[in-house]
Amino acid sequence: MSALGRRIGDPAMTPVLPHTETYGRVLEFLHHEAELLDAYRFSEWVELFAPEVEYRMPVRTTQFLTDGEGFHDVDFFVDDHATLVTRVKRLETEFAWAETPPSRTRHYVANLRLQEGDDGELAARVNFMVTRTRQDLDYQLFTGQRLDRLVRADTDAGFLVRRRTILVDQTVITNTNLSVLF
Amino acid sequence: MSTTAHPPSHAILSNGEAIEDLVRAEEGLISRRIYADPEIYQLEQERIFARAWFFLGHESEIPEPGDLVSRTCGTDPVILVRDDEGVVRAFLNSCRHRGMRVCRTDRENVSFLRCPYHGWAYKNDGRLMTAFAEDHYGEGELDKDELGLIPVAQLDSYQGLIFATWDPQAPSLDAYLGNMKYYLDIIVGRTGGIEIVGTPQVWDVETSWKFATDNFTDNFHVFSAHHSLVELGMLPNNPDFAAHGHMIVAEEGHILHLTAGAPTEEYELLGLPPELRAKMREHLSPEQVEMARKCAYSAGTVWPNFHWLQLMSSGTLGQRDVPFLNLRLEVPLSPTRTRMWSWLAVDRDAAPEFRKASYETYVRTFGPAGIYDQDDMENWEDCTRAALGPAARRFPLHHKMGIGRPVDDSWPGPGRAYAGAYGEMTHRSWYAAWRTHMLRDHAVGARTEAAR
């Protein structure tokens, strides 16, 4: 229910429309991030997150809509900044077998809806799609919605992610594991 | 080269191979054929998944009358529900009329389950209350008393863990668990009770269920399979770090490890915080406490596919190891595909800070995104793919470690214990139990129906 509320939008925030400079800069930031992930530039990717970041992917169940969207207080990811850095450093070893040899991924972000708060914090909602192939195997597909809280930052990328909630569409992850990042 | 002169027909596969010859457990040789062969898989359905006891869930997952979760008993979908009287029941998730799934969510709270297809409605105790267009049935055409949801043949719980079987002639749960209860008490009964945190993680892996199962009684894969964590300094850079402790073979193919951690107080008594350690001394015998004192890690399997992982780990560089209790189940979907279920359990009396730390450590290290677990699945999938070819199947897999090691007669607990935590005696015992089940000639399905 709370997740449903977040998806509809925060009434305390103001919509940022597509023709604005802010919208364009955020879209460019999101595309930049996707490009870093697909290029295995994980140590640059993790620098896009604020030190206080909360990075979560809640577990979803099939429920009646009257009981909510089915997201739970149990997660597939419940990371802070130090944990994300740990994941990245792990991927940089030669022994992270789930990604060694690496998957080929494509991260797509679309349908950006953007809002801005009085304090300058931005709420970005996107639909995401990640495709993965490994070894000589068939495609795997991860889709869902991502809810980001961004702040403007004096960095090349221009923003930092201070909260990311990844709402997967699947209740059962049918793709072996979640060794890719979102 | 058959080791059996004249095996009975049910013990012979269509190409003439004897099941017995595929699992030479005493020699530590396991044929690749058993992992992903469709004929073996079909036989497993009748001889194992329609017969053994299976974990369905924990009582804390359905605390209130009407609480329901969708689960699997063996490989059949079931509804696990607490009825209005508070009785825990499990039914085949299938209407008696056309067989439609009557529960189509993962969890809900219900008084009645109404089948979407023709509207047959069942009370949460399984009774058929109304069928559709009842006045169009003639005399004797609709016996509602006989058309309740199909219950599992037996359902029982131990320490809140709910198990069920489709075999009315299976031994009771109490007898099935046998001397494994002594060790279940150490893990799930240690502080007077555990509870499940939230809802399970569920994911599918392209593996034979048996490669996953095999991995849950295997300490010596950790150093290589999880070597990324050694590189990062999050596991000791010592190949023998998990080699100390005992491996125990209990009754009915149940197996476990009790493994020592670093030689400090922090890694004693499963690494639990002080207030829970005090509770352990209340709820366990001095002998059990002494076993737990020497134990930081434990993996156990209630035969065939239910496991606990009591571990201490860290998901974050520079943070200390934190204990957590992970309950696991593998449900085969096909010879080469398996649904993984993973629950976090915590002691009912655990303080909020410990719950949080235990929860975060579990999610970060285990489950599909866990920095340990994700590498395991890679191994199981590639082992499965490599077991498919006709040439590979001529060459059995190697399970010989510790085959000559004697039983440790000084072990005070039940079962056969072996000193050390690196060895394949628990693997061999699991496969021997598999062979025993697969050599039974049971038409369980027919008997179950006749017994109704």
Contacts between the chains, C-beta under 8 A, distances in Angstrom:
chain1	res1	chain2	res2	distance
A	57	B	369	7.2
A	59	B	198	7.3
A	59	B	199	5.8
A	59	B	200	7.8
A	59	B	201	5.6
A	61	B	105	7.3
A	61	B	106	3.7
A	61	B	107	5.9
A	61	B	199	5.7
A	62	B	104	7.3
A	62	B	105	5.0
A	62	B	106	4.8
A	63	B	105	5.1
A	63	B	106	6.7
A	63	B	107	6.7
A	63	B	108	6.7
A	64	B	105	6.2
A	64	B	108	6.7
A	67	B	105	7.9
A	67	B	108	6.6
A	70	B	106	7.5
A	72	B	198	5.2
A	72	B	199	4.8
A	73	B	198	5.4
A	74	B	197	6.5
A	74	B	198	3.5
A	74	B	199	5.4
A	74	B	200	7.8
A	74	B	201	7.0
A	74	B	344	7.4
A	74	B	363	7.8
A	75	B	363	5.4
A	76	B	201	6.3
A	76	B	363	7.1
A	76	B	367	6.3
A	76	B	368	6.3
A	76	B	369	4.8
A	77	B	363	7.0
A	77	B	369	5.3
A	78	B	359	7.4
A	78	B	360	5.5
A	78	B	363	4.6
A	78	B	364	6.8
A	79	B	364	6.8
A	80	B	316	7.4
A	82	B	316	4.8
A	82	B	317	6.4
A	82	B	318	7.0
A	82	B	319	7.4
A	83	B	315	5.7
A	83	B	316	4.6
A	83	B	364	5.7
A	85	B	317	6.8
A	86	B	232	7.1
A	86	B	234	7.8
A	86	B	315	6.7
A	86	B	316	5.2
A	86	B	317	4.6
A	86	B	371	7.0
A	87	B	371	6.5
A	89	B	232	5.9
A	89	B	317	6.7
A	90	B	228	4.8
A	90	B	229	7.3
A	90	B	232	6.2
A	90	B	371	5.6
A	93	B	227	7.7
A	93	B	228	4.4
A	93	B	231	4.3
A	93	B	232	6.7
A	94	B	231	7.8
A	95	B	227	3.9
A	95	B	228	4.2
A	95	B	230	7.6
A	95	B	231	5.8
A	96	B	228	4.3
A	96	B	375	6.7
A	97	B	225	6.8
A	97	B	228	7.7
A	97	B	375	4.3
A	97	B	378	4.7
A	97	B	379	7.0
A	98	B	374	4.1
A	98	B	375	4.9
A	98	B	377	6.9
A	98	B	378	4.8
A	171	B	106	6.4
A	171	B	202	7.0
A	172	B	202	4.6
A	172	B	203	6.1
A	172	B	204	6.1
A	172	B	339	6.9
A	173	B	201	7.9
A	173	B	202	7.4
A	173	B	203	3.9
A	173	B	204	7.2
A	173	B	368	5.3
A	174	B	203	7.2
A	174	B	204	4.6
A	175	B	203	7.6
A	175	B	204	7.6
A	176	B	203	7.5
A	176	B	204	7.5
A	176	B	205	5.4
A	176	B	206	6.4
A	176	B	368	7.5
A	176	B	377	5.3
A	176	B	378	7.8
A	176	B	381	6.5
A	177	B	203	7.2
A	177	B	205	7.5
A	177	B	368	4.5
A	177	B	369	7.1
A	177	B	373	7.3
A	177	B	374	4.1
A	177	B	377	4.8
A	177	B	378	7.5
A	178	B	203	7.9
A	178	B	368	4.5
A	178	B	369	3.7
A	178	B	374	6.9
A	179	B	369	7.4
A	179	B	374	4.4
